[in-house]
Amino acid sequence: MDAVVLPPATAGAMAQAASPQAMAEYRRKLKEYLEARAAFDQEASAYWSSIADKRRVRNAKRRDRQPIALDDYVLTQPPVYSGPKRPVDPSPEPAEPEEPRQRLGQVGPAGSQQDLGGGPARIWRLSRKDFAEDRAQGKDIRPLIHRVILAPRLLRSHVAGRSRDDA
């Protein structure tokens, strides 16, 4: 009997339907995984409970100003899960309905007065003036002498050849 070659679109559609044998195998592997994971969770829970208990003991000793010894710490690493991996469900996932996406440049529903057109969104840079007008203004707390226009002349900083300039 010759093998029938199906078009890719048809083959993909048929691959999404899970066979009863594949579902039975999945359920068996899932049961093994859940049993192994439950055993690991029980072991990990005991480890993390011992960590919490030791921490409570250390905090109580600190409150009572008692020395903390090495026995007040858990000296082992946490358990690592090494069981089977969670199997992949062969049944097709239900398709979630997609929410309609708004086009770029569209503010409101399509066809409304807020529709800005279907063109690409325009990006522009704000000018420096926009930022300067919006910046916070602080109080002028300089001494009055610095506010006067002739202030540099009052302090003789305009004189060239001072001893300070030679240093």
C-alpha positions as CSV (number, residue, x, y, z in Angstrom):
1,M,0.0,0.0,0.0
2,D,1.4,3.4,-1.0
3,A,1.7,6.1,1.6
4,V,-0.5,9.0,0.9
5,V,1.1,12.4,1.2
6,L,-1.2,15.1,2.5
7,P,-0.8,18.8,1.8
8,P,1.0,20.6,4.7
9,A,-2.2,22.5,5.7
10,T,-4.2,19.3,6.0
11,A,-1.4,17.4,7.8
12,G,-1.1,20.2,10.4
13,A,-4.8,20.2,11.0
14,M,-4.9,16.4,11.5
15,A,-1.9,16.5,13.9
16,Q,-3.9,18.7,16.3
17,A,-6.4,15.9,17.1
18,A,-4.9,13.7,19.9
19,S,-5.4,10.0,19.5
20,P,-6.8,8.0,22.5
21,Q,-3.4,6.2,22.8
22,A,-1.6,9.5,23.1
23,M,-4.0,10.7,25.7
24,A,-3.7,7.5,27.7
25,E,0.2,7.8,27.6
26,Y,-0.1,11.4,28.6
27,R,-2.3,10.6,31.6
28,R,0.1,7.8,32.7
29,K,3.1,10.1,32.5
30,L,1.2,12.9,34.2
31,K,0.3,10.6,37.1
32,E,4.0,9.6,37.5
33,Y,5.0,13.2,37.4
34,L,2.5,14.2,40.0
35,E,3.5,11.4,42.4
36,A,7.2,12.3,42.1
37,R,6.5,16.0,42.5
38,A,4.3,15.4,45.6
39,A,7.1,13.4,47.2
40,F,9.6,16.1,46.4
41,D,7.3,18.8,47.7
42,Q,7.0,16.9,51.0
43,E,10.8,16.7,51.3
44,A,11.3,20.3,50.4
45,S,8.6,21.4,52.8
46,A,10.3,19.6,55.6
47,Y,13.6,21.3,54.7
48,W,12.1,24.8,54.5
49,S,10.3,24.2,57.8
50,S,13.6,23.4,59.5
51,I,15.0,26.6,58.0
52,A,12.2,28.6,59.6
53,D,12.5,26.8,62.9
54,K,16.2,27.5,63.1
55,R,15.6,31.2,62.2
56,R,13.1,31.5,65.0
57,V,15.6,30.0,67.5
58,R,18.4,32.4,66.3
59,N,16.1,35.4,66.6
60,A,15.1,34.4,70.1
61,K,18.7,34.0,71.1
62,R,19.5,37.5,69.7
63,R,16.6,39.0,71.7
64,D,18.0,37.3,74.9
65,R,21.6,38.3,73.9
66,Q,22.7,34.7,73.9
67,P,25.6,33.5,71.6
68,I,24.6,31.9,68.3
69,A,26.3,28.6,67.6
70,L,26.8,26.7,64.4
71,D,24.0,24.3,65.4
72,D,21.6,27.2,65.0
73,Y,21.9,27.0,61.2
74,V,20.8,24.4,58.7
75,L,24.1,23.3,57.1
76,T,22.7,21.4,54.1
77,Q,21.6,22.6,50.7
78,P,17.9,22.5,49.7
79,P,16.7,19.4,47.9
80,V,16.7,19.5,44.1
81,Y,13.9,18.0,42.0
82,S,15.3,15.2,39.8
83,G,12.1,13.4,38.9
84,P,10.4,13.2,35.5
85,K,9.5,16.4,33.7
86,R,5.9,17.4,33.3
87,P,4.6,15.8,30.1
88,V,3.1,18.0,27.3
89,D,-0.6,17.7,26.8
90,P,-1.2,16.3,23.3
91,S,-4.7,17.7,23.1
92,P,-5.1,21.0,21.2
93,E,-5.3,24.1,23.3
94,P,-8.6,26.0,23.0
95,A,-8.1,29.0,20.8
96,E,-8.5,32.2,22.8
97,P,-10.5,34.9,21.0
98,E,-8.2,37.7,20.0
99,E,-9.2,41.2,21.0
100,P,-9.3,43.6,18.1
101,R,-6.2,45.7,18.0
102,Q,-6.3,49.4,17.3
103,R,-4.3,50.8,14.4
104,L,-1.5,53.2,15.1
105,G,-2.8,56.7,15.1
106,Q,-6.3,55.7,16.1
107,V,-7.6,57.0,19.4
108,G,-11.2,55.9,19.4
109,P,-13.2,53.3,17.6
110,A,-12.8,53.1,13.9
111,G,-14.9,55.5,12.0
112,S,-15.4,57.8,14.9
113,Q,-14.5,61.5,15.0
114,Q,-11.4,60.6,17.0
115,D,-9.9,58.5,14.2
116,L,-6.7,60.2,13.2
117,G,-6.3,58.4,9.9
118,G,-4.7,55.1,9.1
119,G,-1.2,56.5,8.4
120,P,1.9,55.6,10.5
121,A,2.3,57.2,13.8
122,R,4.5,60.3,13.7
123,I,7.3,60.7,16.2
124,W,8.9,64.0,16.8
125,R,11.3,65.4,19.4
126,L,10.2,68.1,21.8
127,S,12.2,71.3,21.6
128,R,14.4,72.5,24.4
129,K,12.1,75.4,24.9
130,D,9.3,73.1,25.9
131,F,11.4,71.6,28.7
132,A,12.7,75.0,29.9
133,E,9.2,76.4,30.3
134,D,8.0,73.5,32.3
135,R,11.0,73.1,34.7
136,A,10.6,73.9,38.4
137,Q,11.6,77.4,39.5
138,G,13.4,77.7,42.8
139,K,13.7,80.8,45.0
140,D,16.6,83.1,44.3
141,I,18.5,82.9,47.6
142,R,21.7,84.5,46.5
143,P,23.0,87.4,48.6
144,L,21.9,90.8,47.5
145,I,25.4,91.8,46.4
146,H,25.4,89.1,43.7
147,R,22.1,90.4,42.3
148,V,23.6,93.8,41.5
149,I,24.9,94.2,38.0
150,L,28.1,95.9,39.2
151,A,28.8,93.1,41.8
152,P,32.1,91.9,40.1
153,R,33.5,95.5,40.3
154,L,32.6,95.8,43.9
155,L,34.8,92.7,44.8
156,R,37.6,93.8,42.4
157,S,37.5,90.5,40.5
158,H,37.8,92.5,37.3
159,V,41.3,93.7,38.1
160,A,43.9,91.8,36.0
161,G,47.4,91.0,37.3
162,R,46.4,90.3,40.9
163,S,48.6,88.2,43.1
164,R,46.0,85.5,43.0
165,D,46.3,85.2,39.2
166,D,50.1,84.5,39.4
167,A,49.8,81.5,41.6
